[in-house]
Every structure is written in structure tokens, then in C-alpha cells.
């Protein structure tokens, strides 16, 4: 069956499901495959659970006309999403970057939804499956879409841009992450720069954090139909500065067109590094016609979740939960922000950073060197990469894994302290929180 015919079926059944445990009535089930599962084998269960049709790519499972046989289910999903995108004339904002893209996406959504019927990537569905699913969830009443795009290899952002076809876009930053896949920092810049390539080739509008020398250089090497700049420097089209950074960020912002008119706003985010993410959301809001009051209301109402820059009060401590992900640049920013926080007692708990390849030893060594400079802070390092360098910080505690850390904390409780939890997701630091 060709993609136009499948699209007509999709228009009649516009809900996509890929998990038989979460089937919506009258939906389309796509039988995706993975390393340890074959969705084709569950297609009949999807129909029994209420799906209208099941899209499969193994003929032996096509029992009746409710099974739609295609060459490749994943490719079909991606082609269907691309076809759906071509029918839509609303603005599409594409976001990628090493750090902060999910927080920035959520901030942009919080701002734009004050004025528009906006839709954004749910959670972290930012890959070759998540982006198509996001596009196919866009309804006719949607007025603007915000699409997060992630990658760990060169070429992935270019592929996602072909599906999402952003009309506006930004790269939050570029840093040392996923070096196993990208090969080097230059590989990171090349991969993230594929969003710039798309915008330059399709007369898109670029939102540029112009204070960032790497992003500035990447933009200068391309030609864009329109660039809107933001940052802390007053040369930007929109600029801002922090009024206070603890425990949450308060800032003021202004525009080059009216440089003496500052607008103050209080956020519920922690971490000074989030200033540029907030400014990105403000910049996009202004470009798309929102008033100052609408923008500030969106910033003020956004509450961080999913262990990203999240401030948590426990019975015993105040905990900065920032362990959804970690890489060399985000770790450095988190430590620097922790350093400026004022507290009588401070406890630093850092876990291994994953996917750094050959750079892993050096990058973990750099983290230890930076953390050692902190004053008035007890330091805890967790994971094999840190543990093999335990001689580098004689005043700190090192643990081979999260389980050993939990055992220690149970016997040596941390009380009345400001605690930073920062690690890659695989370290499972959510298990540490109950011990704090």
C-alpha cells in the first residue's frame, strides 16, 4: 500500500500506537522492531485491544484486511510523518544542542502556549522514532509546533530535519557529549550544525545565542534568510542578565529596539546556566508576536521536572536534581553554578559521564580538578570512571557504583545540606534521593 493510501487511513484514525499495552481505541498500531522484540508478533493483540489497523512488515502475520503490509514499518512511520508535515503550514521550531534542549523546548512551549495552541515534543521523544510520532500527533487545531531533535551520530539531525522541516530553529550550545558516536568536538559541531544547514537552505529563521563563540562561528559560515540574536551582551536583538541565581533564577531582559526598557521576571528554575535557555524562549516569543506580559507569565509558570535543574526539598536537605543526563560541558556548568550557591553546608555528588569514548579518562579528570576547587563542599564521586582516579582527590569519597553510595549514605546521613546530584542517566541517581 502506498503512503498516500495509508495517509487517508491515518486521517480517519489519527492516533498512532506502538505499544500494545497502551492501545487507544480506533488507533493505528505500528509494529516496530527492536533488538529484543518484534512488534509484528503482537499486531493481533493490538487489534484485539481496539486498534483499527495494524501496520506490519512480515507477511505471515497478515491474517486479514486489517493488517497493512509494508516493506519496513519504521520507514513507513517516518514517511507518513513526512507526508503529514507537508500538509501543515504552521511554524515549526526545531531545537537541538548538547545541553539544555529539553528545558529550552519546555520553556518555549510554556511561553508560546500563552498565546497559541502550541504542541511540543513530549518528554524526550527526540529521535528517529520520537520525532515522527510527535509530528503524527499534531492536530488540525495546532497553531505552532516545537520539535526537539537529538543525535549521537553525524547525519541524524539532517535526517530529522527532512521529516520535521523546521521553519525556525536554534542550537542551544555545542559541547563534549556522545563522543563515541561523533568522534570529536568538531564532529559534534558538524552534527548539530545540520540544523543550520537546513535553515540556510530553506529560508528559515535562525535564533542565535550570539555570545557563544562556537555557535557564532557556525552561523557565520552559512547564509540565512533571517537571524534573531539573543544572549547577555547588549549587541544582541534580545538580551538579559541575572538579578539573582539562588535558589532560583530571577532576571531582567530588554530588546535592542528599546534598550532602556527592562522587564523583570522570576523563574522556578535553578542553575545560572539556564539563563540562556530562558532568553531563547523569550526571543522566540517576541519574534512570534507575544506581549511582554504573556512571555513573563509563561516563564514564571514553568516548573522543571524529570530531574533537570529541579530543586527538591527533602526532610533533611535541599537537593538540586540534575541527573537526567551529563556530559563534560553540562557537568562543568553544574559545578560552577553549585559553587556560587550560598549554604552553610554543601555536598557534591557526581556520577560517571557515559558515551565519552577515548576522552572519558581526561574528561573525568577535568571534573575532579574543577570540583576540588570548591570551598565548603564535601565531595562524593560515583562510578567506575571516577573510581579509577580516586587518588586525584584525597579529600573526597569515591564509590564504585550507586549501590555502594546508598549503603554509605544510609550509615552516614547527610543533614541540613545543599546537595547537587549530577550524573548520566545510567547511574540511576533517582535511587539516591530517598537517602537524602
Buried (B, 14 or more C-beta within 10 A) or exposed (E): EEBEEBBEBBEEBBBBBBEBEEBBEEBBBBBBBEEEEBBBBBBBBBBEBEBBBBBBBBEEBBEEEBBBBBEEBBEBBBBBBBBBBEEBEBBBBBBBBBBBBBBBBBBBBBBBBBBBEBBBBEEBBBBBBBBBBBBBBBEEEBBBBBBBBBBBBBEBBBBBBEBBBBBBBBBBBBBBBBBBBBBEBEBBBBBBBBBBBBBBEEEBBBBBBBBBEBBBEBBEEBEBEEBBBBBBEEEBBBBBBBEEBBBBBEBEBBBEEEEEEBBEBBBBBBBBBBBBBBBBBBBBBBBBEBEBEBBBBBBEEBEBEEBBBBBBEEEBBBBBBBBBBBBBBBBBBBBBBBBEBEBEBBBBBBBBBBBBEEBBEEBBBBBBEBBBEBEEBBBBBBBEBBBBBBEBBEEBBBBBBBEBBBEBBEEEEBEEBBBBBBBBBBBBBBEBBEBB
